[in-house]
Amino acid sequence: MSEILSLTNDVVMQMYFTRKGNKEQLKQFIKAVTHLTDDDLDQVEVKNPKLPKERVGEKDFIVDVNVITKTGHHINIDVQVKGHDKFIERMVAYNARNFASQLKRGDNYDLLKESISIVVVNFPLFKDTDEFYEHILFRRKNEKVFTNAQQFYIIDLTKIANEPIGVIGQWAALFKAQSQEELEMLSRDSEELNAAVEKLLELSEDEEVRYLAERRRDGEMLARTLENEAMRKGHEKGLAMGHAEGHAEGHAEGHAEGHAEGHAEGHAEGHAEGRAEERAKAESEKLKIIKKMLTDGLSVEDISKYIGVSVEEIETLK
């Protein structure tokens, strides 16, 4: 049995819910998580069924599932494993975009239907609660609902119990599962998830899906490496500027303060040596990723475009 693919990988999630024969799982998941009924979900259409496979390794490529129901509800399913300071603003912006995209110029506002975001996160989004599931609406100061037009359903995988209760908890456990044993336990405990588990096992045996999932992981690893490198360079630049300013000021104020600055310089040099070790580690990680991409058959030109390393440098690694 191959390693189980995780639904926390957004490429795996997208291919799972849009795969031919998996529409029933898509409808079951939406029904379990949202307020929509069987009648609402009798007919669903995925608006982005085809994954641009050539782009899965790109840092800024967004992978999600956009669905419209026969009743006109617009649903976006998104999974994220890493947060940032503006993650909530990102969620609101995506939902607003889907809401506004329903209208063409000259259309009446009564054509607008609910825009629903299902966001699965593998990091603590809200630190003031232990609840793994939340339904969020815009509310007025008196707590009355302002509008149902935009709704958010959040599933936090870091907060699900060891023995998930209820169908939402079981779907959350399916997203988080890393082994066949976990899937078998889910299948035993929930008849409703039997077929969903089998579909994930089938997907995990698909070599093309496995390859794309690995490319996605490599791309994310590369993005983190480059982000850390950019932060390191910014930190070093700040230290250098501070040292230069301090050195000039010390020189102007006299030998005594200059001596103190010299001591600080020695401390800074020791700090820089530690940073150099971090830089070497990041560079080594980058080389590993480049070699892996070459092994996977990516062209030198594509690798150069994604990573920002010259074609000549990549050629030396072949």
ChimeraX attribute file (.defattr): number of C-alpha atoms within 10 A of each C-alpha:
attribute: neighborCount
match mode: 1-to-1
recipient: residues
	/A:1	7
	/A:2	12
	/A:3	12
	/A:4	18
	/A:5	25
	/A:6	19
	/A:7	22
	/A:8	21
	/A:9	18
	/A:10	23
	/A:11	25
	/A:12	23
	/A:13	23
	/A:14	22
	/A:15	22
	/A:16	23
	/A:17	24
	/A:18	23
	/A:19	15
	/A:20	9
	/A:21	10
	/A:22	16
	/A:23	17
	/A:24	14
	/A:25	19
	/A:26	20
	/A:27	21
	/A:28	17
	/A:29	19
	/A:30	20
	/A:31	17
	/A:32	16
	/A:33	20
	/A:34	17
	/A:35	10
	/A:36	15
	/A:37	12
	/A:38	11
	/A:39	10
	/A:40	16
	/A:41	21
	/A:42	12
	/A:43	13
	/A:44	20
	/A:45	15
	/A:46	17
	/A:47	14
	/A:48	14
	/A:49	17
	/A:50	11
	/A:51	15
	/A:52	10
	/A:53	13
	/A:54	11
	/A:55	17
	/A:56	23
	/A:57	24
	/A:58	20
	/A:59	17
	/A:60	11
	/A:61	12
	/A:62	11
	/A:63	22
	/A:64	21
	/A:65	22
	/A:66	20
	/A:67	22
	/A:68	17
	/A:69	18
	/A:70	13
	/A:71	15
	/A:72	17
	/A:73	20
	/A:74	25
	/A:75	26
	/A:76	21
	/A:77	21
	/A:78	21
	/A:79	23
	/A:80	17
	/A:81	13
	/A:82	11
	/A:83	13
	/A:84	8
	/A:85	7
	/A:86	8
	/A:87	13
	/A:88	11
	/A:89	10
	/A:90	12
	/A:91	15
	/A:92	14
	/A:93	12
	/A:94	13
	/A:95	24
	/A:96	16
	/A:97	11
	/A:98	19
	/A:99	20
	/A:100	12
	/A:101	11
	/A:102	17
	/A:103	15
	/A:104	8
	/A:105	5
	/A:106	6
	/A:107	10
	/A:108	9
	/A:109	9
	/A:110	7
	/A:111	9
	/A:112	17
	/A:113	18
	/A:114	19
	/A:115	24
	/A:116	24
	/A:117	26
	/A:118	23
	/A:119	17
	/A:120	22
	/A:121	21
	/A:122	18
	/A:123	14
	/A:124	18
	/A:125	18
	/A:126	12
	/A:127	7
	/A:128	7
	/A:129	11
	/A:130	12
	/A:131	15
	/A:132	21
	/A:133	19
	/A:134	14
	/A:135	14
	/A:136	13
	/A:137	16
	/A:138	14
	/A:139	12
	/A:140	10
	/A:141	7
	/A:142	7
	/A:143	8
	/A:144	10
	/A:145	11
	/A:146	12
	/A:147	12
	/A:148	14
	/A:149	16
	/A:150	19
	/A:151	19
	/A:152	21
	/A:153	18
	/A:154	21
	/A:155	26
	/A:156	21
	/A:157	21
	/A:158	16
	/A:159	16
	/A:160	20
	/A:161	13
	/A:162	8
	/A:163	12
	/A:164	15
	/A:165	13
	/A:166	11
	/A:167	17
	/A:168	20
	/A:169	21
	/A:170	21
	/A:171	24
	/A:172	25
	/A:173	21
	/A:174	21
	/A:175	21
	/A:176	18
	/A:177	18
	/A:178	16
	/A:179	13
	/A:180	16
	/A:181	10
	/A:182	15
	/A:183	23
	/A:184	13
	/A:185	12
	/A:186	23
	/A:187	19
	/A:188	12
	/A:189	15
	/A:190	15
	/A:191	10
	/A:192	16
	/A:193	21
	/A:194	15
	/A:195	15
	/A:196	23
	/A:197	22
	/A:198	14
	/A:199	17
	/A:200	22
	/A:201	18
	/A:202	13
	/A:203	19
	/A:204	20
	/A:205	15
	/A:206	12
	/A:207	11
	/A:208	12
	/A:209	18
	/A:210	19
	/A:211	12
	/A:212	19
	/A:213	22
	/A:214	19
	/A:215	23
	/A:216	23
	/A:217	17
	/A:218	21
	/A:219	23
	/A:220	17
	/A:221	17
	/A:222	24
	/A:223	19
	/A:224	14
	/A:225	18
	/A:226	18
	/A:227	12
	/A:228	15
	/A:229	16
	/A:230	12
	/A:231	12
	/A:232	17
	/A:233	14
	/A:234	12
	/A:235	12
	/A:236	16
	/A:237	12
	/A:238	12
	/A:239	15
	/A:240	14
	/A:241	11
	/A:242	11
	/A:243	17
	/A:244	13
	/A:245	12
	/A:246	18
	/A:247	20
	/A:248	12
	/A:249	14
	/A:250	18
	/A:251	15
	/A:252	11
	/A:253	11
	/A:254	10
	/A:255	11
	/A:256	11
	/A:257	16
	/A:258	18
	/A:259	14
	/A:260	12
	/A:261	19
	/A:262	16
	/A:263	12
	/A:264	15
	/A:265	16
	/A:266	11
	/A:267	11
	/A:268	15
	/A:269	12
	/A:270	12
	/A:271	13
	/A:272	15
	/A:273	11
	/A:274	11
	/A:275	16
	/A:276	14
	/A:277	11
	/A:278	15
	/A:279	16
	/A:280	11
	/A:281	13
	/A:282	19
	/A:283	15
	/A:284	12
	/A:285	15
	/A:286	19
	/A:287	15
	/A:288	15
	/A:289	19
	/A:290	23
	/A:291	16
	/A:292	14
	/A:293	19
	/A:294	17
	/A:295	11
	/A:296	12
	/A:297	9
	/A:298	15
	/A:299	13
	/A:300	19
	/A:301	12
	/A:302	15
	/A:303	21
	/A:304	16
	/A:305	13
	/A:306	15
	/A:307	17
	/A:308	10
	/A:309	15
	/A:310	13
	/A:311	15
	/A:312	10
	/A:313	11
	/A:314	17
	/A:315	10
	/A:316	7
	/A:317	11
	/A:318	10
